[in-house]
Amino acid sequence: MNRYDTSLKYIKLKDLLFVILYGAVLSLLFGVLLGFIDYYLSTYIRISFAGLLFFLSSIQIGKLVRKQYEYPHIVYIVITGVFLVFQALIIFFLPLIFSIVLTYEAPGLVFDINLYIIVFKNFVTGLFTQFNINLWLTIFIFGIGTYLGVKQTY
């Protein structure tokens, strides 16, 4: 027997709304906060702590989301996983985006979704056109962090 339900009839609307609310808001806020922390730490220390910060925040978000419902459901777990992936992307891309914003002196670019899409396209093409161990290691670390956060939800 699984430790979570898989039948859609056991989804409670209140629990689903709180999972979406907590997952989205916490992932977005932690992602932006930790992205800026990683940016400033990497400018002074020259070492990126994005993976470690994501591990800690994903475990915390998983615990907070788990408190929002009484019985685990696969839908709650998947939604939390999707939001954790968004958080990982924000943490990873925000230092690059912020350096672009500082270069062009346009603070509104931080909220421009098109810039994130362009950076993501370049990231994906960089993954498959040339072998970069740093990018593959980053994906591996963020995958483990997402798994650790999702593991806390059931």
C-alpha positions in Angstrom: 0.0 0.0 0.0 1.2 3.5 -0.9 1.7 6.1 1.7 -0.5 8.5 -0.4 -3.8 8.3 -2.2 -3.9 8.1 -6.0 -7.7 8.3 -6.6 -8.9 11.7 -7.7 -12.1 11.5 -5.6 -10.1 11.9 -2.4 -8.7 15.4 -3.4 -10.1 18.0 -1.1 -10.5 21.5 -2.6 -9.3 23.3 0.5 -6.2 21.2 0.8 -5.5 21.6 -2.9 -5.8 25.4 -2.7 -3.4 25.6 0.2 -0.9 23.3 -1.4 -0.9 25.5 -4.5 -0.8 28.7 -2.5 2.0 27.6 -0.2 3.9 25.9 -3.0 3.7 28.8 -5.4 4.3 31.6 -2.9 7.0 30.0 -0.9 8.8 28.7 -3.9 8.7 32.1 -5.6 9.8 34.0 -2.5 12.5 31.6 -1.5 13.7 31.4 -5.1 14.1 35.1 -5.5 15.6 35.5 -2.0 18.1 32.7 -2.4 18.9 33.8 -6.0 20.0 37.2 -4.7 21.8 35.7 -1.8 23.7 33.4 -4.2 24.5 36.4 -6.4 26.0 38.4 -3.7 27.9 35.5 -2.1 29.3 34.5 -5.5 30.5 38.0 -6.2 32.4 38.3 -2.9 33.5 34.7 -2.3 33.5 33.4 -5.9 31.7 30.2 -4.9 28.1 29.5 -5.7 26.0 28.1 -2.9 22.9 27.7 -5.0 22.7 23.9 -4.6 23.1 24.0 -0.8 20.6 26.8 -0.5 18.1 24.9 -2.7 18.5 21.7 -0.6 17.7 23.6 2.6 14.8 25.6 1.2 13.2 22.6 -0.7 13.2 20.5 2.5 11.7 23.4 4.4 9.0 24.0 1.7 8.2 20.3 1.6 7.7 20.3 5.4 5.5 23.4 5.3 3.4 22.1 2.4 2.9 18.7 4.2 1.4 20.6 7.2 -1.4 21.9 4.9 -3.2 18.6 4.4 -4.2 15.6 6.6 -3.8 12.8 4.1 -1.1 12.9 1.3 -2.3 12.6 -2.3 -0.2 12.2 -5.4 -1.6 15.4 -6.9 -0.3 17.4 -3.9 3.1 15.8 -4.3 3.3 16.5 -8.0 2.2 20.1 -7.6 4.9 20.6 -4.9 7.5 19.1 -7.2 6.6 21.4 -10.1 6.9 24.4 -7.9 10.2 23.2 -6.5 11.5 22.9 -10.1 10.4 26.5 -10.7 12.3 27.6 -7.5 15.4 25.8 -8.7 15.2 27.6 -12.1 14.8 30.9 -10.3 17.7 30.3 -8.0 19.9 29.2 -10.9 19.0 31.9 -13.4 18.5 34.9 -11.2 22.2 35.7 -10.7 22.6 35.7 -14.5 19.5 37.8 -15.0 20.5 40.2 -12.3 23.9 40.7 -13.9 22.2 41.5 -17.2 19.9 44.0 -15.3 22.9 45.7 -13.8 24.7 45.9 -17.1 21.8 47.6 -18.9 20.7 49.5 -15.8 17.1 48.5 -16.2 15.5 47.1 -13.0 12.3 46.2 -14.8 14.1 43.4 -16.6 14.0 41.3 -13.4 10.3 40.8 -13.9 10.5 40.3 -17.7 9.5 36.7 -18.4 10.9 36.9 -21.9 14.4 37.4 -20.6 13.9 34.2 -18.5 12.7 32.3 -21.5 15.7 33.5 -23.6 18.2 32.5 -20.8 16.4 29.1 -20.5 16.6 28.5 -24.2 20.3 29.3 -24.2 20.7 27.0 -21.2 19.0 24.1 -22.9 20.9 24.5 -26.2 24.1 24.7 -24.2 23.3 21.4 -22.5 22.9 19.5 -25.8 25.2 21.3 -28.2 28.3 21.2 -26.1 29.3 19.1 -23.0 29.6 21.2 -19.9 30.1 19.2 -16.7 29.1 22.2 -14.6 25.6 22.5 -16.2 25.0 18.8 -15.9 26.2 18.8 -12.3 23.9 21.7 -11.5 20.9 19.8 -13.0 21.8 16.8 -10.9 22.1 18.8 -7.7 18.8 20.5 -8.3 17.2 17.2 -9.1 18.3 15.7 -5.8 17.1 18.9 -4.0 13.7 18.5 -5.7 13.5 14.9 -4.7 14.4 15.8 -1.1 11.7 18.4 -1.0 9.1 16.2 -2.5 10.0 13.4 -0.1 9.0 15.6 2.8 5.4 15.9 1.5 4.5 12.2 2.0 
